[in-house]
Amino acid sequence: MLISVVKNLAGSFWSTIAIVVIISAIAVAISVGAFGLRVSGGLALYFVIWWVLLFAVLPFGIRSQAETGEVVHGSEPGAPALPALREKAIWTTLVASVVLVIAAAVFPLAGL
């Protein structure tokens, strides 16, 4: 069910941007309000977590043009046929938000 919701939300560029911004703002607000991070610290930590997780999520579900049998003339046969970058941006945002809240909750326990 969540997969179909993400696919529907990733239907357009603007809806994807809106979802990413809204979920990111909620995660940073939770980490700032509940765990005492500064806004700049919460944004910086979220930025790093988001980019690291994006590179972890990018290879999921990728099939190359050679595997699908639809190689575009002049392109690398190993290039992705359908990269689904909008969906991956939403998935990365969801996972990064959870990781940010967990990291912000652990900071006081570690004395940071």
DRENPAPA-348590 format. One line per 3 residues: number of its first residue (from 0); their letters; for each residue x, y, z of C-alpha. Coordinates in steps of 0.05 Angstrom, whole numbers, plus 5000, padded with zeros to 4 digits. Layout:
BEGIN
NUM) A) X Y Z | ... .
END
This chain:
BEGIN
0) MLI) 5000 5000 5000 | 5056 5049 5018 | 5090 5033 4952 .
3) SVV) 5029 5054 4912 | 5022 5118 4954 | 5094 5136 4939 .
6) KNL) 5085 5122 4865 | 5023 5167 4863 | 5059 5223 4901 .
9) AGS) 5118 5218 4853 | 5073 5231 4794 | 5099 5301 4781 .
12) FWS) 5161 5340 4797 | 5125 5392 4839 | 5087 5341 4882 .
15) TIA) 5153 5305 4895 | 5187 5370 4916 | 5128 5388 4961 .
18) IVV) 5128 5320 4995 | 5203 5322 5006 | 5201 5392 5035 .
21) IIS) 5142 5378 5080 | 5169 5312 5108 | 5238 5342 5117 .
24) AIA) 5210 5403 5154 | 5170 5358 5200 | 5231 5315 5216 .
27) VAI) 5276 5375 5230 | 5221 5407 5272 | 5215 5344 5314 .
30) SVG) 5290 5339 5324 | 5294 5412 5343 | 5233 5414 5388 .
33) AFG) 5238 5347 5423 | 5313 5337 5428 | 5341 5407 5433 .
36) LRV) 5381 5412 5368 | 5390 5480 5337 | 5355 5491 5271 .
39) SGG) 5421 5498 5234 | 5448 5434 5267 | 5384 5396 5250 .
42) LAL) 5386 5419 5178 | 5460 5403 5170 | 5452 5334 5201 .
45) YFV) 5390 5320 5158 | 5427 5342 5095 | 5484 5294 5108 .
48) IWW) 5438 5236 5126 | 5394 5249 5064 | 5452 5249 5015 .
51) VLL) 5485 5187 5045 | 5419 5149 5043 | 5405 5173 4972 .
54) FAV) 5468 5138 4948 | 5447 5076 4986 | 5376 5076 4955 .
57) LPF) 5396 5092 4883 | 5413 5020 4862 | 5348 4989 4886 .
60) GIR) 5302 4964 4831 | 5347 4985 4774 | 5346 4945 4709 .
63) SQA) 5396 4964 4655 | 5377 4979 4584 | 5412 4915 4563 .
66) ETG) 5369 4874 4611 | 5305 4904 4585 | 5327 4898 4513 .
69) EVV) 5314 4971 4498 | 5384 5001 4488 | 5380 5073 4464 .
72) HGS) 5428 5085 4407 | 5489 5122 4431 | 5480 5107 4505 .
75) EPG) 5514 5058 4551 | 5478 4991 4552 | 5488 4988 4627 .
78) APA) 5451 5054 4638 | 5385 5048 4676 | 5322 5039 4634 .
81) LPA) 5276 5071 4686 | 5314 5103 4744 | 5251 5126 4782 .
84) LRE) 5288 5183 4815 | 5225 5218 4841 | 5204 5156 4879 .
87) KAI) 5274 5146 4906 | 5275 5218 4930 | 5211 5206 4970 .
90) WTT) 5236 5139 4998 | 5302 5172 5017 | 5265 5228 5052 .
93) LVA) 5222 5180 5092 | 5281 5138 5114 | 5325 5199 5127 .
96) SVV) 5271 5230 5171 | 5268 5168 5215 | 5344 5164 5219 .
99) LVI) 5348 5238 5238 | 5298 5231 5295 | 5335 5169 5321 .
102) AAA) 5402 5204 5316 | 5375 5265 5352 | 5347 5221 5407 .
105) VFP) 5414 5186 5416 | 5455 5250 5421 | 5436 5265 5493 .
108) LAG) 5451 5193 5513 | 5520 5199 5483 | 5532 5266 5519 .
111) L) 5533 5306 5454 .
END
